[in-house]
Amino acid sequence: GAHNHVVYYMRLGNRAKIGTSRNLKNRIATIQPEDCMAFEHGDRTVEAQRHKQFAHLRVSGEWFELDGELVRHVNDLQFA
């Protein structure tokens, strides 16, 4: 069910990819990020909300500038 879905935040350099997956381990293997910084439970709805929330930081597609508000969000998730 939907409870398996997570929205993940993966880092490559100063960019973060915000995506969703049901199998985070496989996704990490595919993308090979430097760091899977955090994740939160949620499906495409939550992913879409985050893409909108951080739209001002979007570089292209699901990649965002790892800056300000997004850094704070990731930190909040890490220490939740």
N, C-alpha and C positions, 0 to 999 in steps of 0.2 A: 504493500500500500504506500500511500504518500509519505508515511512516517519514515520511510527509508531514504527519502530524498534529503540531500544537504545542498546548501549554497556554499561554495568554497571560495577562498581568497588565496590565490597562488602568486608567488612573487618571482619575477625575472628582472634583475637589476632594480630600476626605480619604477617598474610597472607592476600592476597587479591585475590578474585575470579574475573576474567575478563570473562564475559559472555554476551550473547545477549538475548533480550526478547522483545515481543510486549506488554507484560503486566507486567510492573515492580512491581506493587503492589503485584500481585500473586506470582511473583518470590521471592520477599522479604519474603513473608509469608512462602514459601516452604523452602528456605535456612535458614531463621532466622539468619541473620548475626548480629553482634554487631552494625554494622553501614553500611548503604549504602552511601559510601563516595561521589560518583559522578557518572554521566552518561554523555554520549555524543550521539548524533544522529548517527545512523549507523547500518548496518546489519552484517551478518556473514563475509562480506568482510573486514569491519573495525575491527571486532573482530579478524579475522585471522591476520591482519596487526599488531594489538597490541600484540597478542600472539608471533609473530615473533620478534617484537620490544623488548619485555621484556623476550625473551626466556632464557637469561642468569640468570633470576631470578626465572624460573619455578621450583616449588616444585613437583607438579604432576598434570596432566590434565589441568584444568583451574585455578589452584591455584599457586600464585606467592608470592615470598618473598617481603614483603612491604618495599622496600629499595630504596635509591638513586633516580634513574631515574624515577621509578614508582611513588614514593612519589611526585616528582616534577610534573609529568604529572597530577596526581590527583589534586594537588593544583592548577595547571593552569586551570583545568576544573571547580573547585569550584569557582574560582574568575573570570572566563571568563565573 
